[in-house]
Amino acid sequence: MPDVEEIIRRLAACTEENRAQFQGGLADFARLHDLADWEGWFSPYGEETYSTVLGHIAPDDVVLEIGAGDLRLALRLAERARKVYAVEVNPLVVGPALEIIGLHLPRNLYVVCANALDFPISPDITTAVLLMRHCQHFERYFNQLQAAGCRQLLTNARWKSGVEMIDLVAPRIPFQQVHEGWYACRCGAVGYVGRGERPAAPAVEVNDCPACQNGK
């Protein structure tokens, strides 16, 4: 029986042929599922990104991975978490991945081919993973996860770079109370208030930022 890393190597070997952006019909599929810009593209991340995510996962976590792609991260999440829901919209990406995994699919890994925007979020989910720098629906995901009682979101969708851990139950202040410094909003927008040097200080979590007021 191959170990998880061997299966992941097989998945990685098929990356180029599974890139959805190079397959016919993607434009029609994107319109059907309300995928904007690059949201329908399949672009795996490097090991550093996945390692950062895995470092936040505890044995009792129930994880929802949004945009699970070829399941290479989901397999590793299933090794650490109590349960993993891996949701991927594109059947041409997740289908071949399931064929490679075959009968080695972990019992605690639930693979769903569906639009995550429509997926009913189970109240037992404690952690969500959204690795999608080009995400155009961050606010909808944030609101749905928060409403379901999810505690944390691991994502690169706001800052478009490294992974951040967002505490979904932490209080957020009105943007008007930020007089200087970095801010990050529940709508997905980030920015800086003030002039001069911009120190690398943690961002303040806010509601109702200028992007919200302008309808993004």
C-alpha positions as a Markdown table, in Angstrom:
| # | Residue | x | y | z |
|---|---|---|---|---|
| 1 | Met | 0.0 | 0.0 | 0.0 |
| 2 | Pro | 1.5 | 3.4 | -1.0 |
| 3 | Asp | 2.0 | 6.0 | 1.7 |
| 4 | Val | 0.4 | 9.4 | 1.5 |
| 5 | Glu | 3.6 | 11.1 | 0.2 |
| 6 | Glu | 3.8 | 8.6 | -2.6 |
| 7 | Ile | 0.2 | 9.3 | -3.6 |
| 8 | Ile | 0.9 | 13.0 | -3.5 |
| 9 | Arg | 4.0 | 12.6 | -5.8 |
| 10 | Arg | 1.7 | 10.8 | -8.3 |
| 11 | Leu | -0.8 | 13.7 | -8.0 |
| 12 | Ala | 1.9 | 16.3 | -8.5 |
| 13 | Ala | 3.2 | 14.5 | -11.6 |
| 14 | Cys | -0.2 | 15.2 | -13.3 |
| 15 | Thr | -0.4 | 18.9 | -12.3 |
| 16 | Glu | 0.2 | 20.3 | -15.8 |
| 17 | Glu | -2.4 | 18.1 | -17.6 |
| 18 | Asn | -5.0 | 18.8 | -14.9 |
| 19 | Arg | -4.7 | 22.6 | -15.1 |
| 20 | Ala | -8.3 | 23.6 | -15.7 |
| 21 | Gln | -7.3 | 26.8 | -17.4 |
| 22 | Phe | -5.9 | 24.9 | -20.3 |
| 23 | Gln | -9.0 | 22.8 | -20.9 |
| 24 | Gly | -11.9 | 23.6 | -23.2 |
| 25 | Gly | -15.2 | 24.8 | -21.9 |
| 26 | Leu | -13.8 | 26.6 | -18.8 |
| 27 | Ala | -15.4 | 29.9 | -19.7 |
| 28 | Asp | -18.9 | 28.4 | -19.8 |
| 29 | Phe | -18.3 | 26.4 | -16.6 |
| 30 | Ala | -17.1 | 29.6 | -14.9 |
| 31 | Arg | -20.2 | 31.4 | -15.8 |
| 32 | Leu | -22.4 | 28.5 | -14.6 |
| 33 | His | -20.7 | 28.5 | -11.2 |
| 34 | Asp | -20.2 | 32.3 | -10.8 |
| 35 | Leu | -16.4 | 31.9 | -10.9 |
| 36 | Ala | -14.8 | 35.3 | -11.5 |
| 37 | Asp | -11.4 | 36.0 | -13.0 |
| 38 | Trp | -9.0 | 33.2 | -12.1 |
| 39 | Glu | -11.2 | 31.4 | -9.5 |
| 40 | Gly | -11.7 | 28.4 | -11.8 |
| 41 | Trp | -8.0 | 27.9 | -12.4 |
| 42 | Phe | -6.1 | 25.1 | -10.8 |
| 43 | Ser | -2.7 | 26.3 | -9.4 |
| 44 | Pro | -1.2 | 24.2 | -6.5 |
| 45 | Tyr | 1.0 | 25.9 | -3.9 |
| 46 | Gly | 4.5 | 25.1 | -2.6 |
| 47 | Glu | 5.3 | 22.9 | 0.4 |
| 48 | Glu | 6.0 | 25.9 | 2.6 |
| 49 | Thr | 2.3 | 27.0 | 2.2 |
| 50 | Tyr | 1.0 | 23.6 | 3.0 |
| 51 | Ser | 3.3 | 23.2 | 6.0 |
| 52 | Thr | 2.1 | 26.5 | 7.4 |
| 53 | Val | -1.5 | 25.3 | 7.1 |
| 54 | Leu | -0.8 | 21.9 | 8.7 |
| 55 | Gly | 0.9 | 23.6 | 11.6 |
| 56 | His | -2.4 | 25.0 | 12.7 |
| 57 | Ile | -4.3 | 21.8 | 12.6 |
| 58 | Ala | -5.1 | 19.9 | 15.8 |
| 59 | Pro | -6.1 | 16.2 | 16.2 |
| 60 | Asp | -9.7 | 17.2 | 17.2 |
| 61 | Asp | -10.3 | 19.6 | 14.3 |
| 62 | Val | -12.9 | 19.2 | 11.7 |
| 63 | Val | -11.6 | 20.9 | 8.6 |
| 64 | Leu | -13.3 | 22.3 | 5.5 |
| 65 | Glu | -11.0 | 22.8 | 2.6 |
| 66 | Ile | -12.5 | 25.2 | 0.0 |
| 67 | Gly | -11.1 | 24.7 | -3.4 |
| 68 | Ala | -9.3 | 21.4 | -2.7 |
| 69 | Gly | -7.9 | 20.9 | -6.2 |
| 70 | Asp | -6.2 | 17.6 | -6.6 |
| 71 | Leu | -6.5 | 16.7 | -2.9 |
| 72 | Arg | -2.8 | 16.8 | -2.2 |
| 73 | Leu | -3.4 | 19.0 | 0.9 |
| 74 | Ala | -6.6 | 17.2 | 1.9 |
| 75 | Leu | -4.7 | 13.9 | 2.2 |
| 76 | Arg | -2.3 | 15.5 | 4.6 |
| 77 | Leu | -5.0 | 17.2 | 6.6 |
| 78 | Ala | -6.8 | 13.9 | 7.0 |
| 79 | Glu | -3.6 | 12.6 | 8.7 |
| 80 | Arg | -3.8 | 15.3 | 11.4 |
| 81 | Ala | -7.5 | 16.2 | 11.8 |
| 82 | Arg | -10.5 | 14.2 | 13.0 |
| 83 | Lys | -12.4 | 14.8 | 9.9 |
| 84 | Val | -11.9 | 16.7 | 6.6 |
| 85 | Tyr | -14.4 | 17.9 | 4.0 |
| 86 | Ala | -12.6 | 18.6 | 0.7 |
| 87 | Val | -14.8 | 20.7 | -1.7 |
| 88 | Glu | -13.7 | 21.2 | -5.3 |
| 89 | Val | -15.9 | 22.7 | -8.0 |
| 90 | Asn | -14.1 | 21.3 | -11.0 |
| 91 | Pro | -14.8 | 17.6 | -11.8 |
| 92 | Leu | -11.9 | 17.5 | -14.3 |
| 93 | Val | -9.5 | 18.3 | -11.5 |
| 94 | Val | -10.9 | 16.2 | -8.6 |
| 95 | Gly | -12.0 | 13.3 | -10.8 |
| 96 | Pro | -8.5 | 12.3 | -11.9 |
| 97 | Ala | -7.2 | 12.8 | -8.4 |
| 98 | Leu | -9.7 | 10.3 | -7.0 |
| 99 | Glu | -8.6 | 7.9 | -9.7 |
| 100 | Ile | -5.0 | 8.2 | -8.5 |
| 101 | Ile | -6.0 | 7.9 | -4.8 |
| 102 | Gly | -8.3 | 5.0 | -5.6 |
| 103 | Leu | -9.0 | 2.6 | -2.8 |
| 104 | His | -6.5 | 4.4 | -0.5 |
| 105 | Leu | -9.0 | 7.2 | 0.2 |
| 106 | Pro | -8.9 | 7.9 | 4.0 |
| 107 | Arg | -12.1 | 7.1 | 5.9 |
| 108 | Asn | -12.1 | 10.5 | 7.5 |
| 109 | Leu | -11.8 | 12.4 | 4.2 |
| 110 | Tyr | -15.0 | 13.4 | 2.6 |
| 111 | Val | -14.5 | 14.6 | -1.0 |
| 112 | Val | -17.3 | 16.7 | -2.5 |
| 113 | Cys | -17.4 | 17.9 | -6.1 |
| 114 | Ala | -19.5 | 21.0 | -5.8 |
| 115 | Asn | -19.4 | 24.8 | -5.7 |
| 116 | Ala | -18.3 | 25.7 | -2.1 |
| 117 | Leu | -20.5 | 28.8 | -2.2 |
| 118 | Asp | -23.5 | 26.4 | -2.2 |
| 119 | Phe | -22.1 | 23.8 | 0.1 |
| 120 | Pro | -24.0 | 23.6 | 3.5 |
| 121 | Ile | -21.3 | 24.1 | 6.1 |
| 122 | Ser | -21.7 | 21.6 | 8.9 |
| 123 | Pro | -21.8 | 23.1 | 12.4 |
| 124 | Asp | -19.1 | 20.7 | 13.6 |
| 125 | Ile | -16.5 | 22.4 | 11.3 |
| 126 | Thr | -13.8 | 24.1 | 13.5 |
| 127 | Thr | -11.3 | 25.2 | 10.8 |
| 128 | Ala | -11.6 | 26.2 | 7.2 |
| 129 | Val | -8.8 | 26.4 | 4.6 |
| 130 | Leu | -9.1 | 28.8 | 1.7 |
| 131 | Leu | -5.9 | 28.8 | -0.4 |
| 132 | Met | -7.0 | 31.0 | -3.3 |
| 133 | Arg | -5.1 | 34.2 | -3.8 |
| 134 | His | -7.5 | 35.1 | -6.6 |
| 135 | Cys | -10.6 | 34.6 | -4.6 |
| 136 | Gln | -13.4 | 37.0 | -5.4 |
| 137 | His | -16.0 | 35.7 | -2.9 |
| 138 | Phe | -14.0 | 36.1 | 0.4 |
| 139 | Glu | -16.8 | 38.0 | 2.2 |
| 140 | Arg | -19.4 | 35.3 | 1.4 |
| 141 | Tyr | -17.1 | 32.6 | 2.6 |
| 142 | Phe | -16.3 | 34.5 | 5.8 |
| 143 | Asn | -20.0 | 35.2 | 6.6 |
| 144 | Gln | -21.0 | 31.6 | 5.9 |
| 145 | Leu | -18.2 | 30.2 | 8.0 |
| 146 | Gln | -18.8 | 32.6 | 10.9 |
| 147 | Ala | -22.6 | 31.9 | 10.8 |
| 148 | Ala | -21.9 | 28.1 | 11.0 |
| 149 | Gly | -19.7 | 28.5 | 14.1 |
| 150 | Cys | -16.4 | 27.8 | 12.5 |
| 151 | Arg | -13.6 | 29.2 | 14.7 |
| 152 | Gln | -10.7 | 29.9 | 12.4 |
| 153 | Leu | -9.9 | 30.4 | 8.7 |
| 154 | Leu | -6.5 | 29.7 | 7.2 |
| 155 | Thr | -6.1 | 31.6 | 4.0 |
| 156 | Asn | -3.9 | 33.6 | 1.6 |
| 157 | Ala | -6.9 | 35.3 | 0.0 |
| 158 | Arg | -6.7 | 38.6 | 1.8 |
| 159 | Trp | -3.1 | 39.5 | 1.6 |
| 160 | Lys | -2.4 | 37.6 | -1.7 |
| 161 | Ser | 0.8 | 36.2 | -0.2 |
| 162 | Gly | 1.5 | 34.1 | 2.9 |
| 163 | Val | -1.0 | 32.2 | 4.9 |
| 164 | Glu | -2.8 | 34.0 | 7.8 |
| 165 | Met | -4.9 | 32.6 | 10.6 |
| 166 | Ile | -8.1 | 34.5 | 11.0 |
| 167 | Asp | -9.9 | 34.2 | 14.3 |
| 168 | Leu | -13.6 | 34.1 | 13.2 |
| 169 | Val | -14.9 | 34.6 | 16.7 |
| 170 | Ala | -12.7 | 37.6 | 17.6 |
| 171 | Pro | -14.5 | 41.0 | 17.9 |
| 172 | Arg | -14.0 | 43.5 | 15.0 |
| 173 | Ile | -13.9 | 47.2 | 15.4 |
| 174 | Pro | -15.5 | 49.8 | 13.1 |
| 175 | Phe | -13.0 | 51.0 | 10.5 |
| 176 | Gln | -13.6 | 54.6 | 11.7 |
| 177 | Gln | -11.7 | 53.8 | 14.9 |
| 178 | Val | -8.5 | 53.0 | 13.0 |
| 179 | His | -6.4 | 56.2 | 13.0 |
| 180 | Glu | -3.1 | 54.7 | 12.0 |
| 181 | Gly | -1.8 | 51.3 | 11.0 |
| 182 | Trp | -2.7 | 48.3 | 8.9 |
| 183 | Tyr | -6.2 | 46.9 | 8.8 |
| 184 | Ala | -7.9 | 43.8 | 7.4 |
| 185 | Cys | -11.6 | 43.7 | 6.8 |
| 186 | Arg | -14.1 | 40.8 | 6.9 |
| 187 | Cys | -14.9 | 41.7 | 3.2 |
| 188 | Gly | -11.4 | 40.7 | 2.2 |
| 189 | Ala | -9.9 | 44.1 | 1.7 |
| 190 | Val | -6.7 | 45.2 | 3.4 |
| 191 | Gly | -4.9 | 48.5 | 3.6 |
| 192 | Tyr | -3.1 | 51.1 | 5.6 |
| 193 | Val | -4.3 | 54.2 | 7.4 |
| 194 | Gly | -1.8 | 57.0 | 7.9 |
| 195 | Arg | 1.3 | 58.5 | 6.3 |
| 196 | Gly | 5.0 | 57.9 | 6.4 |
| 197 | Glu | 6.7 | 54.6 | 7.1 |
| 198 | Arg | 4.5 | 51.5 | 7.3 |
| 199 | Pro | 5.7 | 49.2 | 10.1 |
| 200 | Ala | 5.2 | 45.5 | 9.8 |
| 201 | Ala | 2.8 | 45.4 | 12.7 |
| 202 | Pro | -0.2 | 43.1 | 12.9 |
| 203 | Ala | -3.3 | 44.3 | 11.1 |
| 204 | Val | -6.4 | 45.4 | 13.1 |
| 205 | Glu | -9.5 | 43.4 | 12.2 |
| 206 | Val | -12.3 | 45.7 | 11.1 |
| 207 | Asn | -15.8 | 46.0 | 9.8 |
| 208 | Asp | -17.2 | 48.5 | 7.3 |
| 209 | Cys | -14.0 | 49.5 | 5.5 |
| 210 | Pro | -13.9 | 51.9 | 2.5 |
| 211 | Ala | -14.2 | 48.9 | 0.2 |
| 212 | Cys | -17.4 | 47.8 | 1.9 |
| 213 | Gln | -18.8 | 51.3 | 1.7 |
| 214 | Asn | -17.9 | 51.5 | -2.0 |
| 215 | Gly | -19.3 | 48.1 | -2.8 |
| 216 | Lys | -15.8 | 46.8 | -3.6 |
